[in-house]
Amino acid sequence: MPWPGYVFDTFEAISGGVNAPTDESLFYGPYNTLLGYLFPPTELYMISPQCKRPPEGSSIDFTAVFIVQKASRPVFFLEIKPPGSYAHRSSRAAADNQMRTQFFDLLSIEWTSL
């Protein structure tokens, strides 16, 4: 399924192109637009960007996580990192570990029933 032009255009508008930026905040708008296309509010999805503090004792790097919910239940989450973050195997392993932690954090939240 190809993206509509307006979604593609938001990624094309990133300064330096999608592979150059080292600041993940440049991707927040384009990914929010993409998620809005994939999970439309007309189908009762809600996209909630959340800022997470790092665990105590780790680097001072706040992260933004986009959580997609339907009927107050998480159905998808996305943490945005710039493309260069995954150049090394250790970086990919750290990202995998971070996403697993996020997944278990979501499981620990008491979600309201239907």
Residue pairs with C-beta under 8 A, 6 or more apart in sequence:
3 34
3 37
4 37
6 33
7 30
7 33
7 34
7 37
10 29
10 30
10 33
10 34
11 18
11 30
11 34
12 18
13 30
14 21
14 26
14 27
14 30
15 21
15 26
18 83
19 83
19 84
21 27
21 82
21 83
22 82
22 84
23 82
24 64
24 80
24 81
24 82
24 85
25 64
26 82
27 80
27 82
28 49
28 64
28 80
31 66
31 78
31 80
32 47
32 49
32 66
35 47
35 66
35 68
35 76
35 78
36 47
39 45
39 47
39 68
39 70
39 75
39 76
43 70
44 70
44 71
45 68
45 69
45 70
45 75
46 68
46 69
46 70
47 66
47 67
47 68
47 69
48 66
48 67
48 68
48 69
49 64
49 65
49 66
49 67
50 64
50 65
50 66
50 67
51 62
51 63
51 64
51 65
52 62
52 63
52 64
52 65
52 102
53 62
54 60
54 61
54 62
54 63
63 79
63 98
64 79
64 80
65 77
65 78
65 79
65 102
66 77
66 78
66 79
66 80
67 74
67 76
67 77
67 106
68 74
68 75
68 76
68 77
68 78
69 75
71 114
72 111
72 112
73 111
74 106
74 109
74 111
77 102
77 103
77 106
79 95
79 98
79 99
79 102
81 95
85 91
85 95
86 92
86 95
